[in-house]
Amino acid sequence: MEHAHLAAIASPRRREILRLVWSREMAAGDIAAAMPDVTFGAVSLQLRALQDAGLVVCRPDQKNRFYKAKRDALGPVGRSLERMWDDALWRLKLAAQLEASRRGPAPRRKHHTPKH
C-alpha cells in the first residue's frame, strides 16, 4: 500500500468519511451533515485529501459533488477497516478521537434543569 494511502487513513475524520462512502455514493452535503461537529469547508478539505490519495472518486453533477470509496485501492487494509467499522468499541474510540481533534469552542449542551 502506498504511503499516501496510509497518511490519508491516519486521520480519524478521513476514516469516518471513508466509512460513510464505503458502500454507497454520497453527496458532499450529506457527508457534511453526517459530521455536524465540523464545518462543510473542513469536510471538503478531508474529501480532497482522500481524493488526492486515490481513495475516493468524485462525480460532479450540476451543483453537487458525489463521492464513493475506491474500495480496491486499499486492498487487504480495506477488509480490516470493514471489520473495525463493525466493532462497537471502535465506534466509541472514534467518537473520542473526533472530539479530541475538533477545533473551536465546544458545542453547547442543553442544560437539564431539575423539576422541583
N, CA, C and O of each residue as an XYZ file, in Angstrom:
464
protein
N       0.845     -1.173      0.000
C       0.000      0.000      0.000
C       0.894      1.241      0.000
O       1.967      1.245      0.604
N       0.451      2.267     -0.667
C       1.230      3.486     -0.798
C       1.226      4.299      0.497
O       0.311      4.211      1.316
N       2.291      5.096      0.648
C       2.394      5.990      1.803
C       1.207      6.965      1.838
O       0.685      7.271      2.910
N       0.786      7.450      0.664
C      -0.335      8.396      0.600
C      -1.610      7.781      1.171
O      -2.400      8.476      1.809
N      -1.816      6.476      0.943
C      -2.998      5.795      1.485
C      -2.924      5.751      3.002
O      -3.903      6.047      3.686
N      -1.760      5.380      3.526
C      -1.600      5.313      4.981
C      -1.778      6.676      5.626
O      -2.431      6.801      6.661
N      -1.196      7.694      5.010
C      -1.339      9.047      5.551
C      -2.796      9.478      5.539
O      -3.260     10.128      6.475
N      -3.519      9.122      4.485
C      -4.928      9.521      4.378
C      -5.792      8.850      5.441
O      -6.670      9.490      6.019
N      -5.550      7.567      5.702
C      -6.410      6.883      6.675
C      -5.916      7.061      8.109
O      -6.532      6.546      9.042
N      -4.809      7.786      8.294
C      -4.327      8.057      9.646
C      -5.266      9.012     10.389
O      -5.324      8.996     11.619
N      -5.984      9.827      9.658
C      -6.895     10.802     10.263
C      -8.226     10.147     10.617
O      -8.839      9.505      9.764
N      -8.687     10.298     11.866
C      -9.988      9.711     12.230
C     -11.139     10.299     11.412
O     -12.095      9.587     11.105
N     -11.068     11.568     11.059
C     -12.133     12.178     10.251
C     -12.167     11.580      8.852
O     -13.238     11.292      8.318
N     -10.996     11.395      8.265
C     -10.976     10.805      6.927
C     -11.431      9.352      6.960
O     -12.087      8.890      6.027
N     -11.088      8.618      8.034
C     -11.590      7.238      8.154
C     -13.111      7.235      8.263
O     -13.777      6.376      7.685
N     -13.656      8.192      9.001
C     -15.108      8.260      9.145
C     -15.764      8.604      7.801
O     -16.790      8.021      7.453
N     -15.195      9.522      7.059
C     -15.728      9.847      5.733
C     -15.640      8.629      4.831
O     -16.579      8.320      4.097
N     -14.513      7.943      4.889
C     -14.343      6.739      4.073
C     -15.403      5.693      4.430
O     -15.943      5.025      3.549
N     -15.695      5.557      5.723
C     -16.737      4.616      6.156
C     -18.093      5.009      5.558
O     -18.853      4.153      5.104
N     -18.383      6.306      5.566
C     -19.670      6.779      5.054
C     -19.845      6.473      3.576
O     -20.949      6.147      3.138
N     -18.767      6.574      2.798
C     -18.876      6.397      1.350
C     -18.360      5.027      0.895
O     -18.180      4.794     -0.300
N     -18.124      4.126      1.849
C     -17.567      2.812      1.530
C     -18.504      1.985      0.657
O     -18.064      1.358     -0.307
N     -19.782      1.980      0.989
C     -20.746      1.112      0.295
C     -21.720      1.854     -0.590
O     -22.505      1.234     -1.308
N     -21.681      3.171     -0.548
C     -22.630      3.927     -1.363
C     -22.058      5.296     -1.707
O     -21.187      5.822     -1.014
N     -22.555      5.836     -2.760
C     -22.162      7.180     -3.172
C     -22.954      8.186     -2.343
O     -24.145      8.000     -2.097
N     -22.281      9.253     -1.915
C     -22.958     10.274     -1.122
C     -22.564     11.666     -1.616
O     -21.435     11.889     -2.055
N     -23.515     12.592     -1.535
C     -23.236     13.989     -1.861
C     -22.380     14.594     -0.758
O     -22.486     14.210      0.407
N     -21.547     15.528     -1.129
C     -20.682     16.194     -0.151
C     -21.510     16.796      0.985
O     -21.110     16.727      2.147
N     -22.654     17.379      0.657
C     -23.507     17.969      1.685
C     -24.037     16.944      2.674
O     -24.163     17.230      3.864
N     -24.348     15.745      2.182
C     -24.831     14.686      3.063
C     -23.716     14.164      3.967
O     -23.953     13.809      5.122
N     -22.502     14.121      3.427
C     -21.350     13.711      4.239
C     -21.132     14.735      5.344
O     -20.921     14.373      6.501
N     -21.182     16.011      4.987
C     -21.008     17.079      5.983
C     -22.109     17.023      7.037
O     -21.849     17.250      8.219
N     -23.333     16.724      6.619
C     -24.448     16.644      7.566
C     -24.263     15.493      8.548
O     -24.736     15.558      9.683
N     -23.577     14.442      8.113
C     -23.322     13.295      8.992
C     -22.195     13.584      9.986
O     -21.939     12.786     10.888
N     -21.524     14.724      9.818
C     -20.422     15.113     10.702
C     -20.684     16.531     11.210
O     -19.960     17.458     10.847
N     -21.715     16.711     12.048
C     -22.161     18.054     12.419
C     -21.183     18.842     13.288
O     -21.380     20.040     13.496
N     -20.141     18.201     13.795
C     -19.222     18.916     14.674
C     -18.121     19.649     13.915
O     -17.283     20.308     14.530
N     -18.112     19.542     12.580
C     -17.125     20.267     11.774
C     -17.833     21.005     10.649
O     -18.965     20.675     10.294
N     -17.166     21.997     10.095
C     -17.760     22.800      9.036
C     -17.754     22.055      7.711
O     -17.026     21.080      7.530
N     -18.577     22.533      6.795
C     -18.584     21.957      5.452
C     -17.206     22.122      4.815
O     -16.727     21.220      4.128
N     -16.568     23.274      5.042
C     -15.236     23.515      4.492
C     -14.218     22.499      4.976
O     -13.371     22.051      4.204
N     -14.294     22.132      6.255
C     -13.366     21.135      6.803
C     -13.618     19.768      6.176
O     -12.673     19.044      5.862
N     -14.879     19.414      5.994
C     -15.210     18.136      5.355
C     -14.717     18.157      3.914
O     -14.187     17.159      3.426
N     -14.883     19.272      3.239
C     -14.432     19.400      1.859
C     -12.919     19.185      1.753
O     -12.452     18.517      0.830
N     -12.160     19.743      2.687
C     -10.705     19.540      2.690
C     -10.345     18.075      2.892
O      -9.419     17.564      2.262
N     -11.077     17.402      3.771
C     -10.816     15.982      4.021
C     -11.165     15.146      2.784
O     -10.452     14.200      2.448
N     -12.257     15.498      2.115
C     -12.627     14.799      0.884
C     -11.553     14.990     -0.179
O     -11.216     14.056     -0.906
N     -11.024     16.191     -0.266
C      -9.958     16.463     -1.246
C      -8.740     15.610     -0.945
O      -8.130     15.057     -1.861
N      -8.374     15.495      0.336
C      -7.221     14.677      0.717
C      -7.439     13.212      0.343
O      -6.527     12.549     -0.152
N      -8.651     12.710      0.583
C      -8.966     11.316      0.217
C      -8.932     11.131     -1.303
O      -8.474     10.104     -1.804
N      -9.419     12.135     -2.020
C      -9.409     12.057     -3.480
C      -7.965     12.115     -4.000
O      -7.595     11.353     -4.894
N      -7.158     13.014     -3.443
C      -5.755     13.131     -3.860
C      -4.980     11.850     -3.593
O      -4.059     11.511     -4.337
N      -5.353     11.131     -2.526
C      -4.685      9.875     -2.188
C      -5.200      8.714     -3.039
O      -4.663      7.609     -2.972
N      -6.237      8.962     -3.838
C      -6.779      7.910     -4.695
C      -7.716      6.957     -3.981
O      -7.930      5.834     -4.437
N      -8.286      7.403     -2.844
C      -9.151      6.526     -2.063
C     -10.636      6.752     -2.318
O     -11.456      5.897     -1.986
N     -10.988      7.887     -2.901
C     -12.381      8.145     -3.281
C     -12.409      8.717     -4.691
O     -11.441      9.318     -5.156
N     -13.525      8.520     -5.351
C     -13.766      9.147     -6.648
C     -14.861     10.184     -6.461
O     -15.777     10.015     -5.656
N     -14.743     11.253     -7.221
C     -15.718     12.336     -7.158
C     -16.436     12.418     -8.493
O     -15.816     12.405     -9.556
N     -17.762     12.502     -8.415
C     -18.578     12.647     -9.618
C     -19.376     13.940     -9.506
O     -20.330     14.023     -8.733
N     -18.980     14.957    -10.288
C     -19.764     16.198    -10.260
C     -21.094     16.002    -10.979
O     -21.161     15.319    -12.001
N     -22.144     16.601    -10.442
C     -23.462     16.540    -11.057
C     -24.151     17.866    -10.782
O     -24.655     18.104     -9.684
N     -24.166     18.714    -11.780
C     -24.684     20.073    -11.654
C     -23.959     20.785    -10.519
O     -22.743     20.961    -10.595
N     -24.663     21.197     -9.476
C     -24.017     21.938     -8.383
C     -23.476     21.027     -7.286
O     -22.813     21.507     -6.367
N     -23.741     19.735     -7.361
C     -23.325     18.804     -6.309
C     -22.112     17.994     -6.732
O     -21.818     17.842     -7.918
N     -21.422     17.483     -5.731
C     -20.330     16.538     -5.950
C     -20.666     15.288     -5.142
O     -21.016     15.362     -3.964
N     -20.552     14.148     -5.799
C     -20.852     12.874     -5.159
C     -19.563     12.077     -5.016
O     -18.739     12.026     -5.930
N     -19.407     11.455     -3.852
C     -18.182     10.722     -3.539
C     -18.488      9.264     -3.243
O     -19.518      8.928     -2.657
N     -17.568      8.408     -3.664
C     -17.657      6.972     -3.378
C     -16.244      6.450     -3.181
O     -15.312      6.866     -3.869
N     -16.098      5.537     -2.238
C     -14.785      4.953     -1.949
C     -14.317      4.081     -3.099
O     -15.113      3.403     -3.749
N     -13.020      4.107     -3.337
C     -12.387      3.164     -4.269
C     -11.886      2.016     -3.405
O     -10.720      1.969     -3.015
N     -12.790      1.097     -3.117
C     -12.519      0.024     -2.151
C     -11.292     -0.802     -2.511
O     -10.554     -1.230     -1.623
N     -11.068     -1.028     -3.780
C      -9.923     -1.844     -4.178
C      -8.586     -1.137     -3.965
O      -7.546     -1.795     -3.949
N      -8.590      0.178     -3.802
C      -7.343      0.927     -3.629
C      -6.622      0.550     -2.334
O      -5.398      0.658     -2.258
N      -7.365      0.112     -1.319
C      -6.751     -0.223     -0.033
C      -6.393     -1.694      0.104
O      -5.714     -2.083      1.055
N      -6.841     -2.506     -0.829
C      -6.502     -3.931     -0.782
C      -6.930     -4.568      0.529
O      -8.046     -4.332      0.991
N      -6.049     -5.385      1.150
C      -6.408     -6.079      2.383
C      -6.691     -5.134      3.550
O      -7.409     -5.499      4.481
N      -6.136     -3.934      3.506
C      -6.400     -2.966      4.574
C      -7.881     -2.578      4.570
O      -8.456     -2.295      5.621
N      -8.484     -2.567      3.399
C      -9.909     -2.265      3.309
C     -10.751     -3.268      4.067
O     -11.715     -2.895      4.736
N     -10.394     -4.538      3.968
C     -11.140     -5.567      4.714
C     -10.950     -5.382      6.220
O     -11.879     -5.601      6.998
N      -9.756     -4.983      6.624
C      -9.511     -4.714      8.051
C     -10.345     -3.534      8.523
O     -10.885     -3.555      9.629
N     -10.451     -2.501      7.688
C     -11.278     -1.353      8.046
C     -12.741     -1.765      8.200
O     -13.419     -1.320      9.126
N     -13.226     -2.615      7.291
C     -14.614     -3.074      7.388
C     -14.868     -3.780      8.716
O     -15.881     -3.534      9.370
N     -13.955     -4.649      9.108
C     -14.110     -5.352     10.396
C     -14.077     -4.358     11.554
O     -14.844     -4.483     12.508
N     -13.194     -3.381     11.467
C     -13.064     -2.386     12.518
C     -14.346     -1.560     12.631
O     -14.804     -1.275     13.737
N     -14.928     -1.175     11.485
C     -16.132     -0.354     11.499
C     -17.315     -1.086     12.110
O     -18.236     -0.445     12.616
N     -17.309     -2.399     12.076
C     -18.395     -3.177     12.653
C     -18.266     -3.339     14.165
O     -19.187     -3.839     14.813
N     -17.157     -2.932     14.724
C     -16.863     -3.146     16.131
C     -17.365     -1.971     16.979
O     -17.028     -0.821     16.699
N     -18.155     -2.249     17.995
C     -18.716     -1.204     18.856
C     -17.627     -0.442     19.595
O     -17.736      0.773     19.762
N     -16.596     -1.118     20.036
C     -15.505     -0.446     20.742
C     -14.806      0.540     19.820
O     -14.392      1.614     20.260
N     -14.669      0.189     18.551
C     -14.059      1.107     17.598
C     -14.893      2.372     17.481
O     -14.337      3.469     17.422
N     -16.236      2.242     17.445
C     -17.093      3.417     17.327
C     -16.916      4.344     18.529
O     -16.925      5.565     18.376
N     -16.759      3.780     19.701
C     -16.520      4.579     20.892
C     -15.167      5.286     20.802
O     -15.055      6.467     21.128
N     -14.145      4.558     20.359
C     -12.816      5.148     20.199
C     -12.859      6.277     19.176
O     -12.248      7.325     19.388
N     -13.572      6.078     18.071
C     -13.688      7.107     17.049
C     -14.329      8.365     17.622
O     -13.853      9.471     17.368
N     -15.389      8.210     18.381
C     -16.060      9.365     18.970
C     -15.089     10.156     19.840
O     -15.084     11.386     19.806
N     -14.270      9.457     20.616
C     -13.281     10.132     21.464
C     -12.222     10.824     20.613
O     -11.824     11.949     20.917
N     -11.762     10.165     19.550
C     -10.753     10.770     18.679
C     -11.300     11.997     17.963
O     -10.606     13.004     17.826
N     -12.542     11.912     17.509
C     -13.137     13.052     16.816
C     -13.291     14.234     17.764
O     -13.024     15.374     17.384
N     -13.710     13.973     18.973
C     -13.852     15.047     19.961
C     -12.496     15.665     20.272
O     -12.385     16.886     20.387
N     -11.471     14.843     20.409
C     -10.133     15.343     20.728
C      -9.542     16.151     19.581
O      -8.745     17.060     19.814
N      -9.920     15.831     18.346
C      -9.333     16.521     17.199
C     -10.161     17.719     16.749
O      -9.752     18.455     15.851
N     -11.323     17.916     17.367
C     -12.204     19.017     16.986
C     -11.571     20.344     17.370
O     -10.975     20.474     18.440
N     -11.703     21.320     16.496
C     -11.170     22.650     16.785
C     -12.317     23.597     17.071
O     -13.455     23.364     16.661
N     -12.003     24.663     17.777
C     -13.014     25.661     18.066
C     -13.677     25.393     19.405
O     -13.314     24.460     20.121
N     -14.656     26.227     19.730
C     -15.330     26.068     21.025
C     -16.120     24.770     21.087
O     -16.586     24.247     20.074
N     -16.249     24.280     22.280
C     -17.021     23.054     22.486
C     -18.471     23.318     22.126
O     -18.969     24.422     22.347
N     -19.161     22.324     21.574
C     -20.574     22.521     21.246
C     -21.379     22.779     22.515
O     -21.090     22.235     23.581
N     -22.379     23.608     22.372
C     -23.231     23.908     23.519
C     -24.093     22.706     23.833
O     -24.671     22.076     22.947
N     -24.163     22.409     25.091
C     -25.001     21.296     25.535
C     -26.229     21.885     26.222
O     -26.153     22.893     26.926
N     -27.335     21.239     26.001
C     -28.556     21.704     26.658
C     -28.450     21.376     28.137
O     -28.099     20.261     28.524
N     -28.757     22.353     28.939
C     -28.742     22.136     30.381
C     -30.079     21.606     30.828
O     -31.128     22.139     30.466
N     -30.035     20.571     31.604
C     -31.261     19.969     32.121
C     -31.505     20.550     33.505
O     -30.721     20.332     34.428
N     -32.592     21.285     33.639
C     -32.921     21.847     34.945
C     -33.859     20.900     35.665
O     -34.909     20.526     35.142
N     -33.473     20.520     36.861
C     -34.322     19.602     37.619
C     -35.653     20.247     37.988
O     -35.711     21.444     38.272
N     -36.710     19.460     37.983
C     -38.031     19.953     38.370
C     -38.152     19.865     39.883
O     -37.709     18.902     40.509
N     -38.758     20.884     40.445
C     -38.938     20.896     41.910
C     -40.290     20.432     42.290
O     -40.614     20.379     43.476
